[in-house]
């Protein structure tokens, strides 16, 4: 049985994980968080770039 996940699934899990971490610590550094998520969920560089843009865009739409 393979533990490989579709790319989209890893990205969804990374987004959910980041969302949870930001709730725990609203002032957390987004770049560091994305780096951690990229490593944790084995994201490609392209997915990591997407993730960083996504969380920064989300941050602008939902100011604290």
N, C-alpha and C positions, 0 to 999 in steps of 0.2 A: 504494500500500500504506500502510495506516494504522499509526502507531506507538502508537495508543491501547491501553491495557491495561485489562482489567476491574478494577474497584475492588478486588476480593478479591486479585487478583494483585499489585497495587501494595502492598497491606498485607502480604502474605506476604513480598515482597521486603524491605520495610522491617523486618519482624520479624527476618528472617534477617540483614540488615545490622547491626542493633542487637546481635544475639546475637554476631556476629563481633567487633564493636567492644568489647563487654563482656569477651570472652575476652582480647583484647589489653590491655585496661586495666580491670580489675575495679572500680576505684574511680571510674570515670568518672561525671560528673553525668548522671543519667537524663533530667532535663527538657531539658537542652541537647542530648542525644543524640536525643531524640524530635523536638525542633525541627529539628535537622539532617536527620533522616530524613524528616520531613514535607515539607521543602523539596526534598530530593533526589528523593523519589519522588512529588512533586506530590499529596500527600494532602489530602483535604478536611478542614475543621476537625473534623467529626464523626469521621473516621478518626483524626485526630491525637489526639483525646481518648481514643478507644478504645485506641490504641497506648500512650499514657501510662499508662492504667489497667492495661493488660496487662503492661507491663514492671514496674510497681511491684508488682503482685500476684505476678508471677513472682519478683521480688526477695525478697518475704516468704516464699515457699514454698521458695526455694533460698538460704538465707543462706550467705555465703562462709565 
